[in-house]
Amino acid sequence: MRRLFPVVLAGCLAAACGDTETVDSRFATPERTVATLLSTHGLTDESQESIRERMATRGAFELQDAETWRACFTDIGQPGGEGMAGYVLGMLAAARDDLRFEISGDRAYVFPREGARVVMVRGSDGAFRIVLRDSVPENVRRGLFQVEQNARTRRVPPGP
């Protein structure tokens, strides 16, 4: 029996050490994903009060890291995606200090205020990313899509 113990122990250790997966630390938890999103606009060190004042006076934040910003979302490439991402950023930034997080299986929910939620999904890479189609209300999505369409129409020069 004593000779068998080291073999069993070695087998258990080998099984536990195999198939380790590394998750991008920026998206390892829902909290980290929100922090990463806020950092893409330089909001990491700003107070919630300052963020709200900036939103009231300017209505927008300056994007500082577009690649990381896009990586925060599963579906930013859809029509109206960038507008929806801005909507989610605004909700999360305005309530940064009061956010409530819940995880259920491979989905996470962030509650910035009563009646609003941001949905995240844990991908096969273990990273939590925001799902815009589940986080932005339908009426807001339609409005943002219309704004995007109107902007495209204005950019296209009239034909001959």
C-alpha positions, 0 to 999 in steps of 0.5 A: 500500500505504501508503494502505491501511494506515491504513484496515486499521488503523482497521477493526481498531481499530473491530472491537476497540472494538465490543461491549464488555461490562461485568461486575459486578466483584463477580462478575467472577471466581470469587475475587471471587464468593467474596469478595462472598459472604463480605462479605455476612456481614461476614467480609471482615476476619475471620481464618479462625481467628476464622470457625471459632471463630464457627461452632463457638460460634454456628453461624451468621453475621449476614446484612448484605446480603440483595440481594447475598447472593441475587445470588451464586447462580443458583438460590437460589429453589428449595425449600431454597435458602436452607439450601443457600446457608448450607451453601455459605457455611459451607464457603467461610468455614471454608476461606477461606484454603485455597480452590483455584479452577479454571476450565473453559470457562464453569464454575468449581470452588472446592475448600474441602476434599478431596471437596467442591466448589462449582460456579459458572457464568459467565452471559451477563452474564459474571458467575460465580455459584454453582449450589447444586444442583451444589454441595450433596450430594444427602443434604444437600439432602434434609435442608435441604429437610426442615428447611425443610418442618418450619419451614413446617409449624410456622408454619401455624396449624391449621385450624378 
